[in-house]
């Protein structure tokens, strides 16, 4: 099962923290399909993954806001609504591992309401949307 939802938007689209909590800015690693990514642990205990950020797997300059560059070794506190990344196409496709072409740039977004990787059914994201994304007082 595909554990997230793929959202198409222009390269460089700002991505917001859907909940306040701690963010980890993870650099692309050869052989891993997600490219540059952000793992956000919300104050509620929910876990969110933002994958395929930026356009160059060797450089995170267009994947993360400047204030988060170089902070990949530790968690950083962020408020709901903070720009935590920019949509891109780093990493490979899950199906075959090939690089994602620029024309197929997208955000792979995962929502784990229980904070684990077991309940990663993307349909659970719609439960969050139905509540108006009213998490931590932030409604986009």
N, CA, C and O atoms as a GROMACS GRO file, in nm:
protein
  560
    1UNK      N    1   0.084  -0.117   0.000
    1UNK     CA    2   0.000   0.000   0.000
    1UNK      C    3   0.089   0.124   0.000
    1UNK      O    4   0.190   0.129   0.070
    2UNK      N    5   0.050   0.222  -0.077
    2UNK     CA    6   0.115   0.353  -0.080
    2UNK      C    7   0.079   0.424   0.049
    2UNK      O    8  -0.039   0.449   0.074
    3UNK      N    9   0.178   0.457   0.132
    3UNK     CA   10   0.151   0.503   0.269
    3UNK      C   11   0.117   0.650   0.281
    3UNK      O   12   0.095   0.700   0.392
    4UNK      N   13   0.113   0.721   0.171
    4UNK     CA   14   0.083   0.863   0.178
    4UNK      C   15  -0.005   0.906   0.064
    4UNK      O   16  -0.060   0.825  -0.010
    5UNK      N   17  -0.016   1.037   0.052
    5UNK     CA   18  -0.092   1.095  -0.057
    5UNK      C   19   0.003   1.185  -0.134
    5UNK      O   20   0.078   1.261  -0.074
    6UNK      N   21  -0.001   1.178  -0.267
    6UNK     CA   22   0.085   1.259  -0.351
    6UNK      C   23   0.007   1.380  -0.398
    6UNK      O   24  -0.100   1.368  -0.457
    7UNK      N   25   0.063   1.498  -0.371
    7UNK     CA   26  -0.003   1.624  -0.402
    7UNK      C   27   0.082   1.701  -0.503
    7UNK      O   28   0.195   1.740  -0.472
    8UNK      N   29   0.030   1.723  -0.622
    8UNK     CA   30   0.101   1.792  -0.728
    8UNK      C   31   0.087   1.943  -0.710
    8UNK      O   32  -0.022   1.993  -0.681
    9UNK      N   33   0.196   2.013  -0.726
    9UNK     CA   34   0.198   2.159  -0.719
    9UNK      C   35   0.328   2.204  -0.786
    9UNK      O   36   0.416   2.122  -0.813
   10UNK      N   37   0.341   2.333  -0.814
   10UNK     CA   38   0.465   2.381  -0.877
   10UNK      C   39   0.587   2.362  -0.787
   10UNK      O   40   0.578   2.368  -0.664
   11UNK      N   41   0.701   2.340  -0.850
   11UNK     CA   42   0.827   2.330  -0.777
   11UNK      C   43   0.846   2.458  -0.697
   11UNK      O   44   0.825   2.568  -0.747
   12UNK      N   45   0.887   2.442  -0.572
   12UNK     CA   46   0.912   2.557  -0.486
   12UNK      C   47   0.793   2.601  -0.403
   12UNK      O   48   0.804   2.696  -0.325
   13UNK      N   49   0.678   2.533  -0.418
   13UNK     CA   50   0.562   2.568  -0.338
   13UNK      C   51   0.597   2.552  -0.190
   13UNK      O   52   0.645   2.446  -0.149
   14UNK      N   53   0.574   2.657  -0.107
   14UNK     CA   54   0.604   2.644   0.036
   14UNK      C   55   0.514   2.541   0.103
   14UNK      O   56   0.395   2.533   0.074
   15UNK      N   57   0.572   2.463   0.192
   15UNK     CA   58   0.500   2.359   0.266
   15UNK      C   59   0.497   2.399   0.413
   15UNK      O   60   0.599   2.435   0.471
   16UNK      N   61   0.379   2.394   0.472
   16UNK     CA   62   0.358   2.443   0.608
   16UNK      C   63   0.347   2.329   0.708
   16UNK      O   64   0.297   2.221   0.676
   17UNK      N   65   0.394   2.356   0.828
   17UNK     CA   66   0.373   2.261   0.938
   17UNK      C   67   0.224   2.261   0.970
   17UNK      O   68   0.167   2.366   1.000
   18UNK      N   69   0.162   2.145   0.963
   18UNK     CA   70   0.017   2.138   0.989
   18UNK      C   71  -0.014   2.140   1.138
   18UNK      O   72  -0.130   2.154   1.178
   19UNK      N   73   0.089   2.126   1.220
   19UNK     CA   74   0.072   2.124   1.364
   19UNK      C   75   0.203   2.172   1.427
   19UNK      O   76   0.310   2.147   1.373
   20UNK      N   77   0.195   2.238   1.539
   20UNK     CA   78   0.315   2.275   1.611
   20UNK      C   79   0.380   2.151   1.669
   20UNK      O   80   0.311   2.054   1.704
   21UNK      N   81   0.511   2.152   1.680
   21UNK     CA   82   0.582   2.037   1.735
   21UNK      C   83   0.730   2.048   1.705
   21UNK      O   84   0.786   2.158   1.705
   22UNK      N   85   0.793   1.934   1.679
   22UNK     CA   86   0.936   1.932   1.646
   22UNK      C   87   0.954   1.875   1.506
   22UNK      O   88   0.894   1.775   1.469
   23UNK      N   89   1.041   1.942   1.431
   23UNK     CA   90   1.068   1.901   1.293
   23UNK      C   91   1.212   1.853   1.282
   23UNK      O   92   1.303   1.910   1.342
   24UNK      N   93   1.231   1.748   1.204
   24UNK     CA   94   1.364   1.697   1.170
   24UNK      C   95   1.382   1.716   1.021
   24UNK      O   96   1.297   1.673   0.942
   25UNK      N   97   1.490   1.780   0.981
   25UNK     CA   98   1.519   1.808   0.841
   25UNK      C   99   1.620   1.705   0.794
   25UNK      O  100   1.737   1.708   0.834
   26UNK      N  101   1.576   1.614   0.708
   26UNK     CA  102   1.654   1.497   0.672
   26UNK      C  103   1.702   1.511   0.528
   26UNK      O  104   1.623   1.531   0.436
   27UNK      N  105   1.832   1.501   0.510
   27UNK     CA  106   1.891   1.516   0.377
   27UNK      C  107   1.875   1.388   0.295
   27UNK      O  108   1.864   1.278   0.349
   28UNK      N  109   1.872   1.407   0.164
   28UNK     CA  110   1.862   1.294   0.072
   28UNK      C  111   1.982   1.202   0.090
   28UNK      O  112   2.094   1.248   0.112
   29UNK      N  113   1.957   1.073   0.081
   29UNK     CA  114   2.061   0.972   0.090
   29UNK      C  115   2.045   0.880  -0.030
   29UNK      O  116   1.935   0.833  -0.058
   30UNK      N  117   2.154   0.856  -0.100
   30UNK     CA  118   2.148   0.768  -0.217
   30UNK      C  119   2.090   0.632  -0.176
   30UNK      O  120   2.130   0.574  -0.075
   31UNK      N  121   1.997   0.583  -0.256
   31UNK     CA  122   1.937   0.453  -0.229
   31UNK      C  123   1.807   0.460  -0.150
   31UNK      O  124   1.736   0.360  -0.139
   32UNK      N  125   1.775   0.579  -0.095
   32UNK     CA  126   1.647   0.597  -0.026
   32UNK      C  127   1.555   0.675  -0.117
   32UNK      O  128   1.598   0.771  -0.182
   33UNK      N  129   1.431   0.636  -0.124
   33UNK     CA  130   1.342   0.692  -0.225
   33UNK      C  131   1.283   0.828  -0.193
   33UNK      O  132   1.229   0.892  -0.284
   34UNK      N  133   1.289   0.877  -0.071
   34UNK     CA  134   1.217   0.998  -0.035
   34UNK      C  135   1.285   1.130  -0.062
   34UNK      O  136   1.222   1.235  -0.051
   35UNK      N  137   1.414   1.129  -0.097
   35UNK     CA  138   1.485   1.254  -0.119
   35UNK      C  139   1.494   1.335   0.009
   35UNK      O  140   1.486   1.280   0.119
   36UNK      N  141   1.512   1.468  -0.006
   36UNK     CA  142   1.510   1.555   0.111
   36UNK      C  143   1.370   1.547   0.171
   36UNK      O  144   1.271   1.539   0.098
   37UNK      N  145   1.363   1.548   0.304
   37UNK     CA  146   1.235   1.529   0.369
   37UNK      C  147   1.231   1.598   0.504
   37UNK      O  148   1.335   1.632   0.561
   38UNK      N  149   1.110   1.617   0.553
   38UNK     CA  150   1.089   1.668   0.688
   38UNK      C  151   1.001   1.567   0.761
   38UNK      O  152   0.900   1.521   0.708
   39UNK      N  153   1.041   1.534   0.884
   39UNK     CA  154   0.958   1.451   0.971
   39UNK      C  155   0.913   1.542   1.085
   39UNK      O  156   0.995   1.592   1.162
   40UNK      N  157   0.783   1.564   1.094
   40UNK     CA  158   0.726   1.652   1.195
   40UNK      C  159   0.652   1.568   1.298
   40UNK      O  160   0.560   1.493   1.264
   41UNK      N  161   0.691   1.582   1.423
   41UNK     CA  162   0.620   1.517   1.533
   41UNK      C  163   0.538   1.626   1.600
   41UNK      O  164   0.592   1.718   1.661
   42UNK      N  165   0.405   1.614   1.586
   42UNK     CA  166   0.317   1.716   1.640
   42UNK      C  167   0.300   1.706   1.790
   42UNK      O  168   0.326   1.602   1.850
   43UNK      N  169   0.256   1.815   1.851
   43UNK     CA  170   0.231   1.818   1.995
   43UNK      C  171   0.126   1.715   2.035
   43UNK      O  172   0.123   1.670   2.149
   44UNK      N  173   0.038   1.678   1.940
   44UNK     CA  174  -0.066   1.579   1.967
   44UNK      C  175  -0.011   1.437   1.970
   44UNK      O  176  -0.080   1.344   2.013
   45UNK      N  177   0.113   1.420   1.924
   45UNK     CA  178   0.172   1.286   1.913
   45UNK      C  179   0.164   1.230   1.772
   45UNK      O  180   0.223   1.126   1.743
   46UNK      N  181   0.091   1.299   1.684
   46UNK     CA  182   0.082   1.256   1.544
   46UNK      C  183   0.217   1.279   1.475
   46UNK      O  184   0.294   1.365   1.514
   47UNK      N  185   0.242   1.199   1.372
   47UNK     CA  186   0.365   1.207   1.295
   47UNK      C  187   0.329   1.240   1.150
   47UNK      O  188   0.236   1.182   1.094
   48UNK      N  189   0.403   1.333   1.091
   48UNK     CA  190   0.380   1.374   0.953
   48UNK      C  191   0.512   1.366   0.878
   48UNK      O  192   0.616   1.402   0.931
   49UNK      N  193   0.507   1.317   0.754
   49UNK     CA  194   0.626   1.312   0.669
   49UNK      C  195   0.599   1.393   0.543
   49UNK      O  196   0.493   1.380   0.481
   50UNK      N  197   0.696   1.477   0.506
   50UNK     CA  198   0.691   1.556   0.383
   50UNK      C  199   0.811   1.509   0.300
   50UNK      O  200   0.925   1.532   0.341
   51UNK      N  201   0.789   1.445   0.186
   51UNK     CA  202   0.898   1.387   0.106
   51UNK      C  203   0.911   1.452  -0.031
   51UNK      O  204   0.818   1.517  -0.079
   52UNK      N  205   1.026   1.434  -0.092
   52UNK     CA  206   1.062   1.480  -0.228
   52UNK      C  207   1.083   1.631  -0.233
   52UNK      O  208   1.045   1.694  -0.332
   53UNK      N  209   1.142   1.690  -0.129
   53UNK     CA  210   1.161   1.834  -0.125
   53UNK      C  211   1.283   1.875  -0.205
   53UNK      O  212   1.380   1.800  -0.215
   54UNK      N  213   1.278   1.995  -0.262
   54UNK     CA  214   1.391   2.049  -0.337
   54UNK      C  215   1.413   1.981  -0.471
   54UNK      O  216   1.342   1.886  -0.506
   55UNK      N  217   1.514   2.030  -0.544
   55UNK     CA  218   1.540   1.978  -0.679
   55UNK      C  219   1.676   1.911  -0.695
   55UNK      O  220   1.700   1.844  -0.795
   56UNK      N  221   1.766   1.929  -0.597
   56UNK     CA  222   1.901   1.874  -0.610
   56UNK      C  223   1.932   1.787  -0.489
   56UNK      O  224   1.946   1.838  -0.378
   57UNK      N  225   1.943   1.654  -0.509
   57UNK     CA  226   1.969   1.567  -0.395
   57UNK      C  227   2.102   1.594  -0.325
   57UNK      O  228   2.121   1.555  -0.210
   58UNK      N  229   2.194   1.662  -0.394
   58UNK     CA  230   2.324   1.690  -0.334
   58UNK      C  231   2.326   1.821  -0.255
   58UNK      O  232   2.423   1.850  -0.185
   59UNK      N  233   2.218   1.900  -0.266
   59UNK     CA  234   2.217   2.031  -0.202
   59UNK      C  235   2.076   2.064  -0.152
   59UNK      O  236   1.982   2.063  -0.231
   60UNK      N  237   2.061   2.092  -0.023
   60UNK     CA  238   1.928   2.120   0.032
   60UNK      C  239   1.886   2.266   0.023
   60UNK      O  240   1.784   2.304   0.082
   61UNK      N  241   1.959   2.350  -0.049
   61UNK     CA  242   1.933   2.494  -0.049
   61UNK      C  243   1.792   2.531  -0.092
   61UNK      O  244   1.736   2.630  -0.043
   62UNK      N  245   1.732   2.455  -0.183
   62UNK     CA  246   1.594   2.487  -0.225
   62UNK      C  247   1.493   2.387  -0.168
   62UNK      O  248   1.378   2.383  -0.212
   63UNK      N  249   1.536   2.308  -0.070
   63UNK     CA  250   1.447   2.211  -0.007
   63UNK      C  251   1.391   2.263   0.126
   63UNK      O  252   1.276   2.236   0.160
   64UNK      N  253   1.473   2.337   0.199
   64UNK     CA  254   1.437   2.384   0.333
   64UNK      C  255   1.457   2.535   0.342
   64UNK      O  256   1.544   2.590   0.274
   65UNK      N  257   1.379   2.604   0.425
   65UNK     CA  258   1.406   2.746   0.449
   65UNK      C  259   1.547   2.765   0.505
   65UNK      O  260   1.599   2.677   0.574
   66UNK      N  261   1.608   2.879   0.475
   66UNK     CA  262   1.746   2.906   0.514
   66UNK      C  263   1.772   2.883   0.663
   66UNK      O  264   1.878   2.833   0.700
   67UNK      N  265   1.675   2.920   0.747
   67UNK     CA  266   1.698   2.907   0.892
   67UNK      C  267   1.708   2.761   0.938
   67UNK      O  268   1.751   2.735   1.050
   68UNK      N  269   1.667   2.665   0.852
   68UNK     CA  270   1.673   2.524   0.890
   68UNK      C  271   1.787   2.448   0.820
   68UNK      O  272   1.810   2.331   0.850
   69UNK      N  273   1.856   2.514   0.728
   69UNK     CA  274   1.970   2.449   0.661
   69UNK      C  275   2.078   2.423   0.767
   69UNK      O  276   2.108   2.510   0.848
   70UNK      N  277   2.135   2.305   0.765
   70UNK     CA  278   2.240   2.271   0.859
   70UNK      C  279   2.189   2.221   0.994
   70UNK      O  280   2.268   2.199   1.085
   71UNK      N  281   2.058   2.203   1.007
   71UNK     CA  282   2.002   2.156   1.134
   71UNK      C  283   1.951   2.013   1.121
   71UNK      O  284   1.860   1.972   1.193
   72UNK      N  285   2.010   1.938   1.029
   72UNK     CA  286   1.961   1.802   1.003
   72UNK      C  287   1.997   1.704   1.113
   72UNK      O  288   1.944   1.592   1.114
   73UNK      N  289   2.083   1.740   1.204
   73UNK     CA  290   2.125   1.648   1.308
   73UNK      C  291   2.040   1.656   1.435
   73UNK      O  292   2.060   1.579   1.528
   74UNK      N  293   1.946   1.751   1.439
   74UNK     CA  294   1.867   1.767   1.561
   74UNK      C  295   1.724   1.811   1.529
   74UNK      O  296   1.696   1.858   1.418
   75UNK      N  297   1.636   1.796   1.626
   75UNK     CA  298   1.499   1.840   1.612
   75UNK      C  299   1.490   1.990   1.641
   75UNK      O  300   1.562   2.043   1.725
   76UNK      N  301   1.398   2.056   1.570
   76UNK     CA  302   1.380   2.199   1.585
   76UNK      C  303   1.233   2.224   1.616
   76UNK      O  304   1.145   2.170   1.549
   77UNK      N  305   1.204   2.306   1.717
   77UNK     CA  306   1.066   2.340   1.749
   77UNK      C  307   1.010   2.432   1.640
   77UNK      O  308   1.074   2.528   1.600
   78UNK      N  309   0.889   2.400   1.594
   78UNK     CA  310   0.821   2.483   1.494
   78UNK      C  311   0.676   2.503   1.536
   78UNK      O  312   0.617   2.418   1.603
   79UNK      N  313   0.621   2.616   1.497
   79UNK     CA  314   0.481   2.646   1.523
   79UNK      C  315   0.397   2.602   1.404
   79UNK      O  316   0.448   2.592   1.292
   80UNK      N  317   0.271   2.576   1.427
   80UNK     CA  318   0.180   2.545   1.317
   80UNK      C  319   0.181   2.662   1.219
   80UNK      O  320   0.180   2.778   1.260
   81UNK      N  321   0.183   2.630   1.090
   81UNK     CA  322   0.184   2.733   0.986
   81UNK      C  323   0.322   2.778   0.944
   81UNK      O  324   0.334   2.857   0.851
   82UNK      N  325   0.429   2.731   1.011
   82UNK     CA  326   0.566   2.765   0.974
   82UNK      C  327   0.602   2.698   0.843
   82UNK      O  328   0.573   2.580   0.823
   83UNK      N  329   0.666   2.770   0.753
   83UNK     CA  330   0.717   2.709   0.629
   83UNK      C  331   0.834   2.620   0.669
   83UNK      O  332   0.933   2.666   0.726
   84UNK      N  333   0.821   2.490   0.638
   84UNK     CA  334   0.926   2.395   0.677
   84UNK      C  335   0.995   2.330   0.557
   84UNK      O  336   1.092   2.257   0.574
   85UNK      N  337   0.947   2.357   0.437
   85UNK     CA  338   1.010   2.300   0.319
   85UNK      C  339   0.948   2.354   0.192
   85UNK      O  340   0.852   2.431   0.195
   86UNK      N  341   1.007   2.310   0.079
   86UNK     CA  342   0.959   2.352  -0.051
   86UNK      C  343   0.945   2.230  -0.142
   86UNK      O  344   1.035   2.146  -0.151
   87UNK      N  345   0.832   2.221  -0.209
   87UNK     CA  346   0.800   2.108  -0.296
   87UNK      C  347   0.905   2.093  -0.405
   87UNK      O  348   0.956   2.191  -0.459
   88UNK      N  349   0.937   1.968  -0.436
   88UNK     CA  350   1.035   1.941  -0.539
   88UNK      C  351   1.020   1.802  -0.598
   88UNK      O  352   0.909   1.750  -0.611
   89UNK      N  353   1.135   1.744  -0.632
   89UNK     CA  354   1.131   1.611  -0.695
   89UNK      C  355   1.254   1.527  -0.662
   89UNK      O  356   1.293   1.442  -0.742
   90UNK      N  357   1.316   1.549  -0.544
   90UNK     CA  358   1.431   1.465  -0.507
   90UNK      C  359   1.382   1.327  -0.465
   90UNK      O  360   1.267   1.308  -0.426
   91UNK      N  361   1.471   1.232  -0.474
   91UNK     CA  362   1.437   1.094  -0.439
   91UNK      C  363   1.388   1.018  -0.560
   91UNK      O  364   1.384   1.070  -0.672
   92UNK      N  365   1.350   0.895  -0.536
   92UNK     CA  366   1.305   0.810  -0.645
   92UNK      C  367   1.162   0.766  -0.627
   92UNK      O  368   1.106   0.774  -0.518
   93UNK      N  369   1.105   0.720  -0.734
   93UNK     CA  370   0.970   0.668  -0.729
   93UNK      C  371   0.971   0.535  -0.653
   93UNK      O  372   1.064   0.455  -0.667
   94UNK      N  373   0.869   0.512  -0.574
   94UNK     CA  374   0.860   0.388  -0.496
   94UNK      C  375   0.850   0.267  -0.587
   94UNK      O  376   0.907   0.162  -0.558
   95UNK      N  377   0.779   0.281  -0.698
   95UNK     CA  378   0.754   0.167  -0.786
   95UNK      C  379   0.882   0.107  -0.843
   95UNK      O  380   0.898  -0.015  -0.846
   96UNK      N  381   0.974   0.194  -0.888
   96UNK     CA  382   1.093   0.139  -0.953
   96UNK      C  383   1.224   0.204  -0.909
   96UNK      O  384   1.330   0.164  -0.957
   97UNK      N  385   1.220   0.303  -0.822
   97UNK     CA  386   1.341   0.365  -0.770
   97UNK      C  387   1.404   0.467  -0.862
   97UNK      O  388   1.501   0.533  -0.824
   98UNK      N  389   1.350   0.483  -0.984
   98UNK     CA  390   1.407   0.582  -1.076
   98UNK      C  391   1.383   0.723  -1.024
   98UNK      O  392   1.286   0.748  -0.951
   99UNK      N  393   1.470   0.815  -1.062
   99UNK     CA  394   1.454   0.955  -1.023
   99UNK      C  395   1.322   1.010  -1.072
   99UNK      O  396   1.272   0.972  -1.177
  100UNK      N  397   1.267   1.101  -0.993
  100UNK     CA  398   1.142   1.166  -1.030
  100UNK      C  399   1.174   1.283  -1.122
  100UNK      O  400   1.251   1.371  -1.082
  101UNK      N  401   1.120   1.287  -1.243
  101UNK     CA  402   1.148   1.400  -1.332
  101UNK      C  403   1.080   1.528  -1.282
  101UNK      O  404   0.979   1.521  -1.212
  102UNK      N  405   1.135   1.643  -1.319
  102UNK     CA  406   1.080   1.771  -1.275
  102UNK      C  407   0.933   1.784  -1.311
  102UNK      O  408   0.855   1.843  -1.235
  103UNK      N  409   0.893   1.730  -1.426
  103UNK     CA  410   0.752   1.742  -1.468
  103UNK      C  411   0.658   1.666  -1.374
  103UNK      O  412   0.537   1.687  -1.376
  104UNK      N  413   0.714   1.577  -1.292
  104UNK     CA  414   0.632   1.498  -1.200
  104UNK      C  415   0.655   1.541  -1.054
  104UNK      O  416   0.627   1.464  -0.962
  105UNK      N  417   0.705   1.662  -1.034
  105UNK     CA  418   0.731   1.711  -0.898
  105UNK      C  419   0.602   1.704  -0.816
  105UNK      O  420   0.493   1.735  -0.865
  106UNK      N  421   0.616   1.661  -0.691
  106UNK     CA  422   0.500   1.649  -0.604
  106UNK      C  423   0.546   1.637  -0.459
  106UNK      O  424   0.663   1.611  -0.431
  107UNK      N  425   0.453   1.656  -0.369
  107UNK     CA  426   0.477   1.630  -0.228
  107UNK      C  427   0.416   1.495  -0.195
  107UNK      O  428   0.298   1.470  -0.223
  108UNK      N  429   0.495   1.408  -0.137
  108UNK     CA  430   0.442   1.283  -0.082
  108UNK      C  431   0.422   1.314   0.066
  108UNK      O  432   0.519   1.336   0.138
  109UNK      N  433   0.297   1.316   0.111
  109UNK     CA  434   0.262   1.354   0.248
  109UNK      C  435   0.204   1.234   0.320
  109UNK      O  436   0.112   1.169   0.272
  110UNK      N  437   0.260   1.205   0.437
  110UNK     CA  438   0.209   1.096   0.520
  110UNK      C  439   0.158   1.152   0.652
  110UNK      O  440   0.217   1.244   0.708
  111UNK      N  441   0.050   1.094   0.699
  111UNK     CA  442  -0.010   1.132   0.827
  111UNK      C  443  -0.026   1.006   0.910
  111UNK      O  444  -0.095   0.912   0.870
  112UNK      N  445   0.039   1.004   1.026
  112UNK     CA  446   0.034   0.890   1.117
  112UNK      C  447  -0.028   0.940   1.248
  112UNK      O  448   0.043   0.988   1.336
  113UNK      N  449  -0.160   0.931   1.261
  113UNK     CA  450  -0.226   0.991   1.378
  113UNK      C  451  -0.180   0.935   1.511
  113UNK      O  452  -0.189   1.003   1.613
  114UNK      N  453  -0.133   0.812   1.512
  114UNK     CA  454  -0.091   0.750   1.638
  114UNK      C  455   0.059   0.765   1.664
  114UNK      O  456   0.110   0.710   1.761
  115UNK      N  457   0.129   0.838   1.575
  115UNK     CA  458   0.271   0.861   1.595
  115UNK      C  459   0.360   0.743   1.563
  115UNK      O  460   0.478   0.743   1.598
  116UNK      N  461   0.306   0.642   1.496
  116UNK     CA  462   0.387   0.526   1.460
  116UNK      C  463   0.376   0.504   1.309
  116UNK      O  464   0.302   0.575   1.240
  117UNK      N  465   0.447   0.408   1.259
  117UNK     CA  466   0.443   0.380   1.116
  117UNK      C  467   0.344   0.268   1.083
  117UNK      O  468   0.335   0.226   0.967
  118UNK      N  469   0.271   0.221   1.180
  118UNK     CA  470   0.176   0.113   1.158
  118UNK      C  471   0.048   0.166   1.094
  118UNK      O  472  -0.001   0.108   0.997
  119UNK      N  473  -0.006   0.275   1.147
  119UNK     CA  474  -0.133   0.330   1.099
  119UNK      C  475  -0.109   0.440   0.997
  119UNK      O  476  -0.146   0.555   1.020
  120UNK      N  477  -0.049   0.406   0.885
  120UNK     CA  478  -0.014   0.504   0.783
  120UNK      C  479  -0.113   0.505   0.668
  120UNK      O  480  -0.079   0.553   0.560
  121UNK      N  481  -0.232   0.455   0.687
  121UNK     CA  482  -0.332   0.452   0.581
  121UNK      C  483  -0.362   0.595   0.538
  121UNK      O  484  -0.411   0.674   0.620
  122UNK      N  485  -0.335   0.631   0.411
  122UNK     CA  486  -0.357   0.769   0.368
  122UNK      C  487  -0.502   0.815   0.381
  122UNK      O  488  -0.527   0.935   0.388
  123UNK      N  489  -0.596   0.723   0.384
  123UNK     CA  490  -0.737   0.761   0.399
  123UNK      C  491  -0.761   0.830   0.533
  123UNK      O  492  -0.855   0.907   0.546
  124UNK      N  493  -0.676   0.803   0.633
  124UNK     CA  494  -0.691   0.868   0.764
  124UNK      C  495  -0.665   1.018   0.755
  124UNK      O  496  -0.710   1.094   0.841
  125UNK      N  497  -0.593   1.060   0.651
  125UNK     CA  498  -0.572   1.203   0.631
  125UNK      C  499  -0.705   1.274   0.614
  125UNK      O  500  -0.721   1.389   0.657
  126UNK      N  501  -0.801   1.208   0.551
  126UNK     CA  502  -0.930   1.272   0.527
  126UNK      C  503  -1.005   1.298   0.658
  126UNK      O  504  -1.086   1.390   0.665
  127UNK      N  505  -0.978   1.218   0.761
  127UNK     CA  506  -1.036   1.245   0.892
  127UNK      C  507  -0.986   1.380   0.943
  127UNK      O  508  -1.061   1.458   1.000
  128UNK      N  509  -0.857   1.407   0.921
  128UNK     CA  510  -0.798   1.533   0.963
  128UNK      C  511  -0.856   1.648   0.882
  128UNK      O  512  -0.886   1.754   0.936
  129UNK      N  513  -0.872   1.628   0.752
  129UNK     CA  514  -0.927   1.733   0.665
  129UNK      C  515  -1.071   1.765   0.704
  129UNK      O  516  -1.110   1.882   0.704
  130UNK      N  517  -1.150   1.663   0.738
  130UNK     CA  518  -1.289   1.685   0.777
  130UNK      C  519  -1.301   1.775   0.898
  130UNK      O  520  -1.399   1.848   0.912
  131UNK      N  521  -1.203   1.771   0.986
  131UNK     CA  522  -1.208   1.857   1.105
  131UNK      C  523  -1.158   1.997   1.073
  131UNK      O  524  -1.147   2.081   1.162
  132UNK      N  525  -1.129   2.022   0.946
  132UNK     CA  526  -1.080   2.154   0.906
  132UNK      C  527  -0.935   2.176   0.941
  132UNK      O  528  -0.890   2.291   0.948
  133UNK      N  529  -0.860   2.068   0.962
  133UNK     CA  530  -0.720   2.076   1.001
  133UNK      C  531  -0.703   2.161   1.126
  133UNK      O  532  -0.600   2.227   1.144
  134UNK      N  533  -0.802   2.159   1.212
  134UNK     CA  534  -0.795   2.238   1.334
  134UNK      C  535  -0.705   2.166   1.436
  134UNK      O  536  -0.751   2.106   1.533
  135UNK      N  537  -0.577   2.177   1.410
  135UNK     CA  538  -0.478   2.115   1.496
  135UNK      C  539  -0.397   2.228   1.558
  135UNK      O  540  -0.348   2.315   1.486
  136UNK      N  541  -0.382   2.226   1.686
  136UNK     CA  542  -0.299   2.325   1.755
  136UNK      C  543  -0.350   2.468   1.729
  136UNK      O  544  -0.271   2.563   1.730
  137UNK      N  545  -0.481   2.482   1.705
  137UNK     CA  546  -0.538   2.614   1.685
  137UNK      C  547  -0.515   2.672   1.546
  137UNK      O  548  -0.555   2.785   1.520
  138UNK      N  549  -0.450   2.597   1.457
  138UNK     CA  550  -0.418   2.648   1.324
  138UNK      C  551  -0.516   2.591   1.223
  138UNK      O  552  -0.533   2.470   1.212
  139UNK      N  553  -0.579   2.680   1.148
  139UNK     CA  554  -0.666   2.638   1.039
  139UNK      C  555  -0.617   2.709   0.914
  139UNK      O  556  -0.626   2.832   0.905
  140UNK      N  557  -0.565   2.635   0.815
  140UNK     CA  558  -0.512   2.701   0.694
  140UNK      C  559  -0.622   2.767   0.612
  140UNK      O  560  -0.594   2.826   0.508
   0.00000   0.00000   0.00000
